[in-house]
Amino acid sequence: MKQEKEREGRKILRQRDRAFGPYDLEGAVQDDIALIRLTLEHNQGNGCYLMRMDPGAVTRPHVHRGMEDFMILEGELIDDDGVVFGPGDFISYRPGTRHNSWTETGCVILVCEWDKPD
């Protein structure tokens, strides 16, 4: 691997160097869901994170206050309307969308939350 150089305005985070931690974005910690904060600022609701859901994990129903975009990297995720998402699927939710999801197989998801400009 090439030696990394510092560069103004660039931040490099390597998944292999980071551990998944507690998932508490929808209230109390959910033991079967974990995350790695990449650029997410907890109180701001903006940024990206990796989310890992164990087999059988279910997210709490929630309303998106801003945009949420995510891509399934591993496994499958089932949305509350029964649609199944798999590796490579990109999903985008607009502000005000209410839903919850679950996984039978377990999954890893790259999630980005952001405010849509007016």
Backbone bond lengths (Angstrom), bond angles and torsions (degrees), N, CA, C in turn:
res aa  C-N    CA-C-N  psi(-1)  N-CA   C-N-CA  omega(-1)  CA-C   N-CA-C  phi
1 M - - - 1.450 - - 1.525 108.51 -
2 K 1.299 115.90 137.26 1.460 120.74 178.16 1.518 110.08 -69.14
3 Q 1.317 115.12 147.96 1.455 119.75 176.49 1.522 108.46 -67.21
4 E 1.333 115.44 136.06 1.461 120.09 -179.64 1.518 109.85 -81.66
5 K 1.303 114.81 140.72 1.455 121.24 177.57 1.515 108.58 -109.00
6 E 1.315 114.86 144.70 1.456 118.69 173.65 1.518 108.36 -69.63
7 R 1.315 115.85 145.20 1.459 121.26 178.42 1.514 107.78 -145.37
8 E 1.290 116.42 129.98 1.455 122.17 179.74 1.524 110.21 -54.48
9 G 1.331 116.27 128.10 1.447 121.38 175.59 1.524 115.21 84.08
10 R 1.316 118.32 -0.55 1.469 120.77 -178.79 1.522 109.50 -112.02
11 K 1.334 114.09 139.01 1.457 121.59 176.05 1.521 107.21 -128.61
12 I 1.312 117.36 128.02 1.461 121.14 179.85 1.524 108.30 -112.02
13 L 1.317 116.64 124.07 1.457 122.97 175.77 1.524 107.29 -122.41
14 R 1.278 117.40 125.08 1.458 121.64 -179.25 1.522 109.21 -107.56
15 Q 1.318 115.46 124.34 1.461 120.52 -178.11 1.525 110.95 -55.41
16 R 1.313 117.08 -40.09 1.469 120.17 -177.17 1.521 112.53 -63.08
17 D 1.331 117.70 -19.09 1.461 122.02 -179.55 1.528 112.71 -97.29
18 R 1.319 117.06 2.11 1.469 120.47 -174.96 1.514 109.89 -125.44
19 A 1.308 115.99 148.51 1.464 121.56 178.53 1.528 109.57 -104.12
20 F 1.325 115.59 144.38 1.455 119.76 172.89 1.522 108.42 -67.65
21 G 1.327 115.92 139.58 1.455 121.80 179.51 1.513 111.12 -122.16
22 P 1.326 117.33 -175.44 1.461 122.12 -176.35 1.524 112.46 -59.84
23 Y 1.322 115.74 142.63 1.467 123.31 176.36 1.519 107.98 -101.63
24 D 1.329 116.23 115.44 1.461 121.09 -178.08 1.527 112.12 -136.37
25 L 1.314 117.05 27.39 1.467 120.27 -174.22 1.522 113.36 -76.26
26 E 1.333 117.99 -16.67 1.465 120.93 -179.16 1.527 110.54 -119.31
27 G 1.332 116.34 34.08 1.458 120.28 -179.55 1.517 110.76 116.08
28 A 1.324 115.82 -137.14 1.469 121.25 -178.17 1.530 110.42 -62.31
29 V 1.325 115.58 155.20 1.468 121.94 178.57 1.519 109.90 -57.89
30 Q 1.332 115.30 135.38 1.464 121.91 174.20 1.529 107.00 -106.07
31 D 1.319 116.82 116.80 1.460 121.72 -173.24 1.519 114.08 -66.98
32 D 1.329 118.35 -23.08 1.469 121.02 -177.68 1.530 112.80 -96.75
33 I 1.333 116.52 9.13 1.459 122.46 176.13 1.530 107.40 -131.28
34 A 1.337 116.75 139.10 1.468 120.76 -179.99 1.528 108.78 -137.67
35 L 1.328 116.08 163.41 1.459 118.61 179.42 1.516 111.66 -145.26
36 I 1.312 113.55 158.39 1.460 122.72 168.72 1.525 105.45 -119.51
37 R 1.313 116.21 116.33 1.468 120.20 177.22 1.525 108.14 -73.24
38 L 1.302 116.06 123.86 1.457 121.15 176.49 1.522 108.39 -96.99
39 T 1.327 116.57 -68.68 1.458 120.89 176.61 1.524 111.40 -123.65
40 L 1.309 117.34 3.45 1.466 121.73 -176.31 1.518 111.35 -66.04
41 E 1.330 115.03 129.88 1.452 122.23 171.80 1.515 106.53 -103.60
42 H 1.332 116.28 113.98 1.458 122.98 -168.57 1.526 114.19 -49.93
43 N 1.303 118.88 -50.18 1.464 120.90 -175.37 1.518 113.19 -82.09
44 Q 1.320 117.66 -14.57 1.456 121.53 -177.58 1.527 112.32 -87.45
45 G 1.338 117.85 -31.70 1.462 120.52 -177.62 1.512 112.85 76.15
46 N 1.315 117.27 17.61 1.465 121.24 177.72 1.524 109.03 -121.77
47 G 1.326 115.70 139.36 1.453 120.33 176.25 1.517 111.56 128.94
48 C 1.329 114.31 -174.16 1.466 121.12 -175.25 1.519 110.88 -122.01
49 Y 1.331 114.64 152.24 1.456 120.78 176.47 1.520 109.24 -154.27
50 L 1.336 115.08 158.06 1.453 121.60 171.38 1.516 107.20 -95.50
51 M 1.314 116.21 134.73 1.462 122.02 -179.30 1.525 107.91 -121.64
52 R 1.327 115.58 127.49 1.467 120.48 177.25 1.523 108.02 -115.44
53 M 1.332 115.62 126.25 1.457 121.32 178.69 1.528 108.13 -114.42
54 D 1.331 116.02 128.02 1.455 121.06 176.63 1.530 109.78 -71.20
55 P 1.333 118.49 158.63 1.468 120.14 175.14 1.535 110.28 -53.55
56 G 1.334 115.72 132.15 1.458 121.85 -179.84 1.520 114.93 87.98
57 A 1.329 118.87 -5.09 1.469 121.55 -178.94 1.523 110.96 -68.15
58 V 1.333 115.43 146.79 1.470 123.11 -179.44 1.524 108.24 -133.75
59 T 1.343 117.24 129.78 1.464 119.37 174.39 1.525 109.14 -78.29
60 R 1.311 115.58 152.73 1.461 119.67 175.08 1.532 108.35 -72.99
61 P 1.339 118.09 146.30 1.466 119.13 173.86 1.533 108.83 -57.20
62 H 1.328 115.64 136.66 1.455 120.06 -177.60 1.521 110.71 -150.92
63 V 1.319 115.35 159.63 1.464 122.80 177.63 1.521 107.15 -111.84
64 H 1.324 116.58 131.95 1.462 121.01 179.23 1.521 109.61 -80.87
65 R 1.341 115.33 121.39 1.468 118.67 178.39 1.517 111.43 -81.20
66 G 1.320 117.37 -22.18 1.465 122.81 175.73 1.513 108.68 -132.96
67 M 1.314 116.07 -164.88 1.461 121.20 176.93 1.533 109.16 -73.00
68 E 1.329 115.93 146.18 1.460 120.75 170.55 1.520 107.99 -134.03
69 D 1.306 115.82 121.68 1.463 122.62 175.70 1.515 106.92 -117.14
70 F 1.336 116.81 138.23 1.451 118.10 175.30 1.515 110.97 -148.06
71 M 1.336 114.40 155.34 1.456 121.67 177.69 1.521 108.29 -128.24
72 I 1.315 115.24 132.97 1.456 121.00 176.80 1.527 107.71 -77.47
73 L 1.330 116.59 122.18 1.459 121.56 179.39 1.527 111.42 -96.40
74 E 1.337 116.48 -37.28 1.465 122.40 -179.46 1.516 108.66 -144.92
75 G 1.330 117.17 147.26 1.458 122.33 173.73 1.516 113.15 77.24
76 E 1.332 114.68 -161.35 1.460 121.35 -179.12 1.523 110.20 -131.51
77 L 1.333 114.90 147.72 1.455 122.99 176.05 1.519 107.21 -127.68
78 I 1.328 116.64 136.67 1.472 121.65 -179.71 1.516 107.91 -114.56
79 D 1.342 116.14 125.20 1.460 119.91 178.83 1.523 109.37 -84.33
80 D 1.339 116.39 165.49 1.460 120.09 -172.87 1.528 114.17 -65.74
81 D 1.333 117.87 -11.10 1.471 119.71 174.80 1.530 111.55 -95.58
82 G 1.344 116.78 6.67 1.454 121.14 176.32 1.514 115.90 92.36
83 V 1.326 118.21 -4.76 1.462 120.61 179.38 1.532 108.76 -71.41
84 V 1.345 116.04 133.00 1.461 122.46 -178.89 1.518 108.89 -102.13
85 F 1.341 115.76 127.99 1.457 122.18 177.38 1.525 108.18 -108.34
86 G 1.345 116.01 141.08 1.453 120.95 179.56 1.518 111.98 -129.18
87 P 1.328 116.80 -178.14 1.462 121.29 -177.09 1.528 112.72 -51.57
88 G 1.325 114.90 130.15 1.459 121.15 -179.82 1.513 114.23 92.03
89 D 1.339 117.96 -12.44 1.470 120.06 178.23 1.522 109.23 -74.85
90 F 1.340 115.76 134.23 1.462 123.85 178.16 1.516 107.63 -112.21
91 I 1.329 117.02 129.03 1.453 122.29 -176.28 1.526 107.76 -126.35
92 S 1.337 116.56 138.86 1.456 121.73 -179.51 1.528 108.98 -129.47
93 Y 1.338 115.78 128.73 1.460 121.81 176.95 1.513 109.59 -114.67
94 R 1.326 116.09 135.70 1.457 122.59 177.43 1.528 110.01 -82.53
95 P 1.331 116.88 159.44 1.462 120.03 175.60 1.529 110.53 -55.19
96 G 1.331 115.89 141.90 1.456 121.50 179.19 1.514 113.95 90.59
97 T 1.325 118.05 -8.92 1.463 120.87 179.07 1.522 109.54 -69.56
98 R 1.326 116.69 134.25 1.467 122.69 177.28 1.522 108.31 -114.41
99 H 1.328 116.04 131.69 1.466 120.34 177.61 1.519 110.02 -167.03
100 N 1.318 114.85 175.18 1.456 121.91 165.23 1.520 107.31 -149.16
101 S 1.329 115.76 163.79 1.460 121.14 -174.51 1.518 109.66 -139.26
102 W 1.328 115.69 165.05 1.459 120.90 175.61 1.515 109.08 -149.17
103 T 1.326 115.07 168.31 1.452 120.68 178.38 1.515 109.83 -136.82
104 E 1.298 116.11 136.36 1.459 121.01 174.85 1.526 110.43 -91.48
105 T 1.340 116.78 -30.13 1.468 122.44 -174.05 1.521 113.29 -97.73
106 G 1.329 117.03 -16.71 1.450 122.21 -167.14 1.521 107.86 89.38
107 C 1.330 117.58 156.67 1.454 120.34 -179.29 1.521 110.87 -162.84
108 V 1.325 114.51 162.15 1.459 122.65 171.65 1.522 106.52 -125.58
109 I 1.318 115.86 132.51 1.463 122.30 -172.89 1.528 109.20 -131.63
110 L 1.324 117.16 137.81 1.454 122.11 169.40 1.521 106.72 -94.39
111 V 1.330 116.89 118.83 1.463 122.45 -175.80 1.523 109.46 -116.01
112 C 1.345 116.39 135.09 1.468 122.19 174.23 1.521 108.14 -127.54
113 E 1.316 116.09 125.54 1.462 122.46 177.68 1.517 108.22 -114.81
114 W 1.337 116.35 137.05 1.454 119.51 -177.17 1.514 110.23 -159.88
115 D 1.321 114.54 159.12 1.467 120.89 177.57 1.511 109.00 -87.84
116 K 1.316 116.01 129.59 1.459 120.61 178.46 1.523 108.60 -78.51
117 P 1.337 117.26 128.69 1.473 119.14 178.32 1.522 111.09 -62.34
118 D 1.327 115.86 147.13 1.479 120.15 178.15 1.502 111.21 -68.67
